[in-house]
Amino acid sequence: MLFPYEPEQFWEHMRSIIREEITKTSKENSAVQSQETPGLTYKPLLKIAEVCTFFHVSRPTIYGWIKHGKLKPYRVRRSVYFLWNDIQQLISV
């Protein structure tokens, strides 16, 4: 045998390691979730890919909407974002 443990001891040791990792990641995830803004029920900025999937259209269609003034893009560094309120207005039209 290549392991210094009996098979039962080895698997028990593996289970304990997995349990420790799961509890560690769940504690980290709970810390990340506490940083969210309370009361915010929607994502205020959407990336162009998210808008494409929301409307089931391609990127050139979104660029056409920008050109015709249906959507207003907001640039943050190199990324393009759209306001959720603008998306709702486009839906209601």
Solvent accessible surface area in square Angstrom, and as a share of the most:
residue,aa,sasa,rsa
1,M,157,0.70
2,L,177,0.88
3,F,105,0.44
4,P,123,0.78
5,Y,91,0.35
6,E,103,0.46
7,P,59,0.37
8,E,129,0.58
9,Q,103,0.46
10,F,41,0.17
11,W,139,0.49
12,E,90,0.41
13,H,84,0.37
14,M,65,0.29
15,R,117,0.43
16,S,38,0.25
17,I,70,0.36
18,I,91,0.46
19,R,133,0.49
20,E,112,0.50
21,E,84,0.38
22,I,106,0.54
23,T,72,0.42
24,K,104,0.44
25,T,62,0.36
26,S,59,0.38
27,K,145,0.61
28,E,96,0.43
29,N,87,0.45
30,S,64,0.42
31,A,57,0.44
32,V,94,0.54
33,Q,116,0.51
34,S,89,0.58
35,Q,150,0.67
36,E,119,0.53
37,T,88,0.51
38,P,125,0.79
39,G,77,0.74
40,L,89,0.44
41,T,128,0.75
42,Y,95,0.36
43,K,106,0.45
44,P,59,0.37
45,L,64,0.32
46,L,17,0.09
47,K,103,0.44
48,I,14,0.07
49,A,54,0.42
50,E,56,0.25
51,V,0,0.00
52,C,13,0.08
53,T,94,0.54
54,F,92,0.38
55,F,48,0.20
56,H,165,0.74
57,V,45,0.26
58,S,61,0.39
59,R,114,0.42
60,P,97,0.61
61,T,47,0.28
62,I,0,0.00
63,Y,105,0.40
64,G,23,0.22
65,W,49,0.17
66,I,43,0.22
67,K,172,0.73
68,H,143,0.64
69,G,63,0.60
70,K,116,0.49
71,L,6,0.03
72,K,121,0.51
73,P,47,0.30
74,Y,74,0.28
75,R,164,0.60
76,V,78,0.45
77,R,228,0.83
78,R,221,0.81
79,S,46,0.30
80,V,30,0.17
81,Y,41,0.15
82,F,0,0.00
83,L,57,0.28
84,W,50,0.17
85,N,81,0.41
86,D,27,0.14
87,I,0,0.00
88,Q,88,0.39
89,Q,116,0.52
90,L,32,0.16
91,I,91,0.46
92,S,94,0.61
93,V,154,0.89
